[in-house]
Amino acid sequence: MQSPEARGQLARQGAAAQLESSAEFTAFMKAERERIARIGREAL
Protein backbone atom coordinates (compact mmCIF):
# COMPACT_ATOMS: atom_id res chain seq x y z
CA MET A 1 0.00 0.00 0.00
CA GLN A 2 2.38 2.65 -1.14
CA SER A 3 -0.24 4.61 -3.08
CA PRO A 4 -1.37 7.71 -1.21
CA GLU A 5 -4.77 7.41 -2.88
CA ALA A 6 -5.24 3.83 -1.65
CA ARG A 7 -4.13 4.75 1.88
CA GLY A 8 -6.52 7.71 1.82
CA GLN A 9 -9.41 5.49 0.70
CA LEU A 10 -8.69 3.06 3.54
CA ALA A 11 -8.42 5.89 6.06
CA ARG A 12 -11.80 7.27 4.99
CA GLN A 13 -13.27 3.83 5.66
CA GLY A 14 -11.67 3.68 9.11
CA ALA A 15 -8.96 1.17 8.14
CA ALA A 16 -5.18 1.37 8.03
CA ALA A 17 -2.71 -0.45 5.82
CA GLN A 18 0.10 -2.35 7.48
CA LEU A 19 3.21 -3.34 5.62
CA GLU A 20 4.38 -6.75 6.80
CA SER A 21 6.09 -9.81 5.43
CA SER A 22 4.13 -12.82 4.27
CA ALA A 23 5.35 -14.73 7.35
CA GLU A 24 4.03 -11.98 9.65
CA PHE A 25 0.70 -11.95 7.82
CA THR A 26 0.45 -15.74 8.07
CA ALA A 27 1.13 -15.59 11.82
CA PHE A 28 -1.49 -12.84 12.21
CA MET A 29 -4.12 -14.85 10.31
CA LYS A 30 -3.37 -17.98 12.37
CA ALA A 31 -3.78 -16.02 15.60
CA GLU A 32 -7.04 -14.48 14.35
CA ARG A 33 -8.46 -17.89 13.38
CA GLU A 34 -7.62 -19.22 16.84
CA ARG A 35 -9.12 -16.15 18.52
CA ILE A 36 -12.35 -16.35 16.53
CA ALA A 37 -12.63 -20.11 17.08
CA ARG A 38 -12.26 -19.55 20.84
CA ILE A 39 -14.99 -16.90 20.77
CA GLY A 40 -17.24 -19.31 18.89
CA ARG A 41 -16.62 -22.12 21.37
CA GLU A 42 -17.30 -19.83 24.34
CA ALA A 43 -20.55 -18.62 22.79
CA LEU A 44 -22.01 -22.13 22.70
Order of alpha helices (4+ residues) and beta strands (2+ residues): alpha-alpha
